[in-house]
Amino acid sequence: MFIDNNISIIVLYSDINKDYLNAVITSVFSQSITPKEIIIVDNSKNGLNGFNEKCKIVRTGFTNRSKARNIGAKASIGSVLVFLDGDTLMGSRLILEEIKRYCNKYSYGYGAKRMWTYPQGFFEKNKEKYISRLSKKDFIWVINNSFWPKESNKFAGFDDLTRYSFPGNFGFISKELFDKIEGFDERFEGYGGEDDHFAYKLYMADKCKFVNLFSLSVVHINHLKKDTDYIESLKNNRLFQKILKHEGIKSFNINVLFKAPNFKGEEVIEWQK
């Protein structure tokens, strides 16, 4: 198998996704090319022990997601960073091969078609089957047991942006650009906000070198949210809006960047008047 000497995969692990990590990493090992390294950022309270020796474990202690990802990126040696959340499976064996091709022209990309396991609890009941299928590179089975939340078949809690991967959930960034924008903003505590702000910083730093990864699919493992997620998300959104306002921006419309339907004619960046 061809080993790509440029790609570092950074997987964010927490106690919430402790039951998913084996399947996530198996989806990486089942790629047509092998990355230079797989870094598991251990952002858990209890600590990750005895995992695959082929993975590099970077222990951050329990901290915010921005800081954890930044620590993982700092420990990497590849020129291209691929971020992958610990509850997200790669949906094809050719994903890293496609990213390698995109890297020749673009400095960052995200917005993959984000499938969801359904119903809630389905993955947990069939975890060993997922791992077995992924080991055999049977990504068709994984995709066929997932759904893409269209407007016509939404379930409670889904909205337009759940259909696309954000850069921390799944995306690639050149190490050079990551360092230029100084990574994720560590002011964001708890759930939400840091990925939106990171996407905004990437766009402002390098508008022309973004590629939409919608031709690729990933699968988010559908799980319960923490009780505090909603409140944390509101707080972090207020912080994000405050940052935008300070920089003279009315809004950053990531749905336009994704080319999501029903937003034709709108701009990615709206400036304050």
C-alpha positions, 0 to 999 in steps of 0.5 A: 500500500502506498504511504503518503508522506505529506498527510497527517490525520488528526482525530479528536477523541473524547469520552463521548465518542469512546465507543466509536474510535475503533470504527473511525480508525478502521475507516482510516486504515481501510483507505487506498493510501496510508497517511504519514501518521494518525494522531489521536488527540486524547481530550478525555477525562479518563484517558485513552489506554492500550489503543492501536500502536500504529497511532500516535497518542497526544494527551491534552487532558480535558480541555476545549476542542480548539486547544486540543486540535491545536496541540495535535496539529503542533505535534504533526509532521505532515504538510497537510492536516486532515481533521476527523472527529472521533464520531465520524467515519470516512465513507469511501476507501478513496477519500485520502486519495482524493484529498491528495489530488486536491492538495495540488491545487487547493490549500483547504477543503471541507463540506463533504456530504455528511451522512448520518447513522439512523436511528439513534443507537443503531451504530451501538447495536451493530458496532462489530458489524461496522468494524468488520465491514470497514475492515473488508473495505465494504463502504457501500454497506456503511453508506447504505445504512446511513441517510442524508438529511434532506428537507423532505425527510428531516428528523428533529434536530437536523437543519441545513448545515448538518448535511455538510462537514465543517473543517474540524469534523472532516476537512483538510488544511495545509500546515502552512495555512493552519500556522498562518491563521494560528489554528483554532481560536481557544476562546471557544469553550464547550460545544460549538462556535470554534469550527464556524470561526475557523472556517471564517478565518480560512476563508478570509486568509485564502478565499480562492484556494477553498475546495468544496468536498461535497463529492466525498461522503463521511458518516456521522455516528448519531448520538445523544447530545450533552445537556449543556450543548445548547447553552454552550452553543448559544454562548459561543455563537454570541462570541463568534458574532462579536468577533465578526462585528469587531472586524466589520462583518455582518455575517459569514454565510457558510451555506453559500460557500457550500452552495447549499440550495435556496441561497443563490445570489447571496454572498459568502461575506456580508459587510456592515454598512 
